[in-house]
Structures are given as C-alpha cells and as structure tokens.
Amino acid sequence: MVSQRKININTASKDELIALPKIGDERAQTLLDNRPFDSWDEINDLPGFDEGLIRDLHNGGGYLGEEQEEEW
C-alpha cells in the first residue's frame, strides 16, 4: 500500500492544492483567497464546493491546522 501524502489546506501552495482530488486551478485559487479555515464547514460554504468534494479532499490527504484525525 502506498502511503498518502498529507496536505495542510491552510499552508499548501497552489500546486499542492491542485494535487488534491478534484481540485483544479480555479478551486485552488478559491481556497488560497479564503484562507485560513478553522473548519471544513467554512470550505463547504465556498462556491464550487460541496459535501462530496469536502469528503474527497479529506479522504485524499487534505487537512486543516494541526495534522490530526478530523471528522467530516
């Protein structure tokens, strides 16, 4: 099994954000423009983001703040 790279959404570069599932240039820029995030709900409220995408981000290695198990 390949180990998954963890990416802090609050500190990642645009290229690192684009590497996350279903995040292209436009969504990466939206994340950059609206940081920092304290909760996944804040990201869910952004245009172009929904619960399914947030789940994919979380399951794809994205995290907020201190690296920890975060519920979504």
C-alpha positions in Angstrom: 0.0 0.0 0.0 1.3 3.5 -0.9 1.5 6.0 1.9 -0.7 9.0 1.2 0.8 12.5 1.4 -1.0 14.8 3.8 -1.5 18.4 2.7 -2.4 21.2 5.0 -5.1 23.2 3.2 -4.2 26.3 5.2 -0.5 26.4 4.2 -0.2 24.4 0.9 1.0 26.1 -2.3 -1.4 26.3 -5.2 0.4 23.4 -6.9 -0.1 21.3 -3.8 -3.8 22.1 -3.6 -4.2 21.2 -7.3 -2.7 17.8 -6.5 -5.7 17.1 -4.2 -8.7 15.2 -5.6 -11.0 17.2 -7.8 -9.1 20.5 -7.2 -8.2 22.3 -10.3 -6.7 25.8 -10.8 -10.0 27.7 -10.0 -10.8 25.8 -6.8 -7.2 26.0 -5.6 -7.3 29.8 -6.1 -10.6 30.0 -4.2 -9.0 28.1 -1.3 -6.0 30.4 -1.4 -8.2 33.5 -1.4 -10.3 32.5 1.5 -7.7 31.0 4.0 -7.3 30.4 6.8 -10.0 27.8 7.5 -11.0 26.7 11.0 -13.4 24.0 9.9 -14.5 22.0 6.9 -17.9 23.8 7.0 -16.2 27.0 6.0 -14.8 25.3 2.9 -18.2 23.8 2.2 -19.7 27.3 2.1 -17.4 28.3 -0.7 -18.7 28.4 -4.3 -17.9 25.2 -6.2 -17.5 23.1 -3.0 -20.0 20.7 -1.6 -20.1 17.8 1.0 -18.9 15.2 -1.5 -16.0 17.3 -2.6 -15.0 18.0 1.0 -15.1 14.3 1.8 -12.9 13.6 -1.2 -10.5 16.3 -0.1 -10.3 14.9 3.5 -10.0 11.3 2.3 -7.4 12.4 -0.3 -5.0 13.7 2.2 -6.2 17.3 2.9 -6.4 18.5 6.5 -6.8 21.7 8.4 -4.5 23.1 11.1 -2.6 20.6 13.2 -2.4 17.2 11.4 -5.0 15.1 13.2 -7.9 12.9 12.5 -10.7 15.3 11.6 -14.3 14.2 11.2 -16.3 15.2 8.2 
